[in-house]
Amino acid sequence: MDAFNNFLAGTVTLFSDPVGILIFFGGVVGGMLFGAIPGVSMLTLAAILLPFTAHLSPEHGIMLFSVIYCTGVYGGAITAILFNIPGAPENAPTAFDGYPMTLNGEAGKAVGAAVMCSAIGGVASCIVMMAATAAIADWAISAFGPPEIFALVFFGLAVAASVGAKSFWKGWLSIMAGLMVAVVGLDPVGGIERYNFDMPYLAAGIHFIPTILGFFAVSEIFVQAEKKATGSYKAPKLSVDFPTFKELWQHKIAVIRSAIIGFFCGVLPGIGATLAAFMGYNEAVRWSKDREGFGKGKIEGVISSETANNAATGAAMIPLLALGLPGGALTAMMVGVFQMHDMEPGPLVFLNSPDLVWVVFAAMFFANLSILLVGFLEAKTIVNLLRIPFQYLAPLILLLATVGAYAVRGLTIDVVVMFVAGVAGFFLRRSGYSVAGIVLGLILGKIGEQTFAQAMQMLHFEFTGFFERPIALGLLIAGFITILASIYGAFFKKVPVSTPTADG
Amino acid sequence: MGRLTKGQIVEVAFWLILAAFFFAYSFEFNNDIEIYKYGATLWPRTILLLIAVAAIGQLLDQRKNGDTAASNTMAAAHEDSAQETEYNSLGWYINTFILLSLPFIYMTVPDMYIEKAGIPEEGIAKVKIIAGIVLFLIYLAICWRNHVGAILTLPLFFAAMMEDMGFYALAPVFIIGVMILMGERRITRMAMIMPLIYGILIAFFVSILYVGLPTGYISPFYEFGSWMVNTFQDVFSK
């Protein structure tokens, strides 16, 4: 009941302040637009806005970022579906089935499913967040130390290795390539420079925003350019035929399952919506009777991924506000907003600034609801982007990506890195590797190494220490089983074919 | 049992060589960390070991199952797989590699020459512009019959030259270049679309969001970039 009263108070505060209302709607529209414009993302918008939040109150600054987070995660699904360009890594699994749906002339259905499921996942997550923040935060504090987080990262990477690539081995190599990219820069324990090849730029590590833009946006342009050159380019078919309620109702179990997965992935620090989306998608495949249909344009793939990633947004605020641990790039920027106002996110925020917490919670709830209203209107407009011929869209996307990569740190070398990542992504994709796997490895690599180092120090460098921690042990075993099952499947569950290809 | 193709062997060799190279380089930072006995190398070396294991696993899998190796996982990447076209031959790869190296030559060789020859500050612009023109002409000569290589290289050229010549001067050329490479041949359409894309981008990012895009530092590109920024910001501030 306390939570409900606090929520009402937060809602009144939010909507009785004209500046607050303006910032709220600016965040809703901005997050959706930047999420939906190919080549830029909510992270680009957040990076651009970050310096300006110094002029806002802490409530408005954090609220703006939390609203952008909710609507931006949804907005990224639009580009994933229409152009195979996920707005953020958490939208990558959405593209697996969303883009084939577009090619099949079902873009409207895929976008409609994304709108509905993003709203459902986000609202459900907000309700649980408001009702159970304290209890979940307490549980996470006591149950999840570095060994558990490392084990969870390992499990997540093991699952992700089986998604998106042509084979398990290529999936695994994609993840490892991402982990190696994350190694470049300073080591997280001793601050020793690794693989900088005497280049000052590499000493600080490779920034993930140019890399993500390169692997997704730029490599997609290259892939489409090759198709145009070889005459195999298929223009996406235009459709604004949204799914019926009956169609969505058929997938209610997938929605509920993904909402639960999304919430639990989101609540764990450092994991966030990306793993949620991959796990939501993977579980949908695992439980489906028509596994072969995934990756070819199955609406259930879009539903699972989008429910899970939006369900993670509310949950991701729990470690941020309760422990001061960001769950991903955008929540990390929120830490920056706190710091600009001489505040530290953590348990003290609940004591010292309860108004801030509840205004943010209320804003996130209404931002998710507004996806339903504004999202449908926006989607109807955005789908028309498909009418633009690709030869005009391509330079626009490449230049938007250029601005996005440059705006992060004001370095032209980031633009070079982005295009190098784009070329690498092009060659890796045509060889059947997963660019989403590389990006996941890149993002989770730093957290994985850091938590491994902390875990080993905590366990006095005894690997057997993991056996005394049931959650960590369970996750490690689940990860190993996933890998072994994939290897078994790779060697023993196929019909051998001895048809060499033309290049041999 | 499937017969391994050249492509599959080259792919596995690539991963193994990459792993060996990075393993050898890891001795460069193999320093002790007082509070962490595994040092800075355990993590990357474990990843490299796993890369080698996965590469060998892929080789064995492909040897056993042929080209369909392990295709029981999600097929999302299948669409992107290379088709048997002119863009998949050894000659194409060599041609593309040469093309891709041109922007990096621009980023390194003129600077080395300027340093070695002791070129004064006022001569730097001339060296950079001449290097840019020469390399771009080489690019045009080589990419004539390599459409895909051309589109892969053009953005890298754009990025490599941006530090010196700025976003504002290069973007119009880049937009037209991409449109041509994507198949547009109608001059009137290009003349209409280029200013539209350029104008929208600059109006939105420079005039409204105040994103400071690079103006370059060599003349006359720097002057042009600064003039564009001032003009657009003046127009929108009025």
Contacts between the chains, C-beta under 8 A, distances in Angstrom:
chain1	res1	chain2	res2	distance
A	48	B	209	5.5
A	48	B	211	6.4
A	95	B	76	7.6
A	96	B	74	6.5
A	96	B	76	4.3
A	100	B	79	7.8
A	162	B	73	5.1
A	162	B	74	7.3
A	163	B	73	7.2
A	163	B	74	5.3
A	163	B	76	7.7
A	164	B	74	5.9
A	164	B	76	4.9
A	164	B	77	6.1
A	165	B	73	6.8
A	165	B	74	7.8
A	165	B	76	7.9
A	165	B	77	5.4
A	166	B	70	7.5
A	166	B	71	6.4
A	166	B	73	7.7
A	166	B	75	7.4
A	166	B	77	5.0
A	166	B	78	6.2
A	166	B	81	6.7
A	167	B	58	7.0
A	167	B	61	6.9
A	167	B	69	5.6
A	167	B	70	3.2
A	167	B	71	6.2
A	167	B	73	6.3
A	168	B	70	5.1
A	168	B	73	5.5
A	169	B	54	5.2
A	169	B	55	7.7
A	169	B	57	5.2
A	169	B	58	3.7
A	169	B	61	6.0
A	169	B	69	7.7
A	169	B	70	6.1
A	170	B	58	6.9
A	170	B	70	7.8
A	170	B	77	7.6
A	171	B	73	6.4
A	172	B	50	7.4
A	172	B	54	4.5
A	172	B	57	7.9
A	173	B	15	6.4
A	173	B	51	6.4
A	173	B	54	4.9
A	173	B	55	6.8
A	173	B	58	7.2
A	176	B	47	5.4
A	176	B	50	5.5
A	176	B	51	4.7
A	176	B	54	6.5
A	177	B	51	7.7
A	179	B	47	4.9
A	180	B	22	6.9
A	180	B	44	6.8
A	180	B	47	5.6
A	180	B	48	7.5
A	180	B	51	7.5
A	183	B	43	6.7
A	183	B	44	4.6
A	183	B	47	7.0
A	187	B	29	7.7
A	187	B	33	7.7
A	187	B	40	3.8
A	187	B	43	7.7
A	189	B	33	5.6
A	189	B	35	7.0
A	189	B	36	4.5
A	189	B	40	7.4
A	190	B	31	7.3
A	190	B	33	3.6
A	190	B	34	8.0
A	190	B	35	7.9
A	190	B	36	6.5
A	190	B	39	7.5
A	190	B	40	5.9
A	192	B	29	5.2
A	192	B	31	5.7
A	192	B	33	7.1
A	192	B	39	8.0
A	192	B	40	4.2
A	193	B	29	6.4
A	194	B	26	7.7
A	194	B	29	5.1
A	194	B	40	5.9
A	194	B	44	6.6
A	195	B	22	7.0
A	195	B	25	6.5
A	195	B	29	7.9
A	195	B	44	7.6
A	218	B	155	6.9
A	221	B	151	7.9
A	222	B	148	7.8
A	222	B	151	6.4
A	222	B	152	5.9
A	223	B	80	5.5
A	225	B	147	8.0
A	225	B	148	6.6
A	225	B	151	4.4
A	225	B	181	6.9
A	225	B	182	6.4
A	226	B	87	6.3
A	226	B	148	4.9
A	226	B	151	7.9
A	228	B	182	6.1
A	228	B	183	5.8
A	229	B	87	7.0
A	229	B	147	4.2
A	229	B	148	5.3
A	229	B	151	7.7
A	230	B	83	6.4
A	230	B	85	5.0
A	230	B	87	6.7
A	232	B	83	6.9
A	285	B	74	6.8
A	294	B	74	6.0
A	294	B	75	8.0
A	295	B	74	4.9
A	295	B	75	4.3
A	295	B	76	4.6
A	295	B	78	7.5
A	296	B	75	7.2
A	390	B	182	6.3
A	391	B	178	7.7
A	391	B	179	5.2
A	391	B	182	3.6
A	391	B	183	5.6
A	391	B	184	4.4
A	392	B	179	6.9
A	392	B	184	7.7
A	392	B	193	5.3
A	392	B	197	7.4
A	394	B	178	5.4
A	394	B	179	7.8
A	394	B	182	5.2
A	395	B	174	6.8
A	395	B	175	4.3
A	395	B	178	4.0
A	395	B	179	6.1
A	395	B	197	6.0
A	396	B	197	5.2
A	396	B	201	7.7
A	398	B	155	5.8
A	398	B	174	7.6
A	398	B	178	6.3
A	399	B	171	6.3
A	399	B	174	7.3
A	399	B	175	7.1
A	399	B	197	6.8
A	399	B	201	5.6
A	400	B	201	7.2
A	402	B	158	7.6
A	402	B	159	7.4
A	402	B	167	7.4
A	403	B	201	6.8
A	403	B	205	5.3
A	403	B	211	6.4
A	403	B	213	6.7
A	406	B	167	7.7
A	406	B	211	7.8
A	406	B	213	6.4
A	406	B	214	7.0
A	407	B	205	7.7
A	407	B	211	5.1
A	410	B	212	6.7
A	412	B	159	6.8
A	412	B	162	4.8
A	412	B	163	4.3
A	412	B	214	5.6
A	413	B	163	7.9
A	415	B	159	4.3
A	415	B	162	6.2
A	416	B	103	7.9
A	416	B	107	7.6
A	416	B	156	7.1
A	416	B	159	4.5
A	416	B	160	6.3
A	418	B	159	7.5
A	419	B	155	4.5
A	419	B	156	4.9
A	419	B	158	7.8
A	419	B	159	5.0
A	420	B	156	7.2
A	422	B	155	7.0
A	423	B	100	6.6
A	423	B	152	5.3
A	423	B	156	7.1
A	426	B	152	6.5
A	429	B	77	6.2
A	429	B	80	3.9
A	430	B	80	5.5
A	430	B	81	6.0
A	430	B	82	4.1
A	431	B	11	6.5
A	431	B	81	7.2
A	431	B	82	7.0
A	432	B	77	5.0
A	432	B	78	7.1
A	432	B	80	7.5
A	432	B	81	5.3
A	433	B	77	6.7
A	434	B	76	7.4
A	434	B	77	5.8
A	449	B	43	4.7
A	452	B	43	7.0
A	453	B	36	5.8
A	453	B	38	7.6
A	456	B	36	7.6
A	456	B	38	6.9
A	457	B	35	6.9
A	457	B	36	6.7
A	461	B	37	6.0
A	461	B	38	7.8
A	486	B	73	7.2
A	487	B	57	7.1
A	489	B	70	7.4
A	489	B	72	5.4
A	489	B	73	7.8
A	490	B	57	7.5
A	490	B	61	5.2
A	490	B	65	8.0
A	490	B	69	7.2
A	490	B	70	4.0
A	490	B	72	7.5
A	491	B	60	7.8
A	491	B	61	6.4
A	491	B	64	6.5
A	491	B	65	7.9
A	493	B	72	6.1
A	494	B	65	5.1
A	494	B	68	6.5
A	494	B	69	7.6
A	494	B	70	7.3
A	494	B	71	7.5
A	494	B	72	6.5
A	495	B	68	7.6
A	496	B	1	6.8
A	496	B	2	6.5
A	496	B	64	6.4
A	496	B	65	5.2
A	496	B	66	6.4
A	497	B	2	6.4
A	497	B	65	6.7
A	497	B	66	4.2
A	497	B	67	6.6
A	497	B	68	4.9
A	498	B	1	6.5
A	498	B	2	4.5
A	498	B	3	6.2
A	498	B	66	5.0
A	499	B	2	7.5
A	499	B	66	5.8
A	499	B	67	6.1
A	500	B	2	7.3
A	500	B	3	4.9
A	500	B	4	8.0
A	500	B	5	5.2
A	500	B	66	7.4
A	500	B	67	7.3
A	501	B	5	5.3
A	501	B	7	7.0
A	501	B	67	5.6
A	501	B	84	7.3
A	502	B	84	5.0
A	503	B	5	5.7
A	503	B	6	5.6
A	503	B	7	4.6
A	503	B	84	7.7
A	503	B	88	6.8
A	503	B	89	7.9
A	504	B	3	6.8
A	504	B	4	7.1
A	504	B	5	2.9
A	504	B	6	5.2
A	504	B	7	6.7
A	504	B	8	7.5
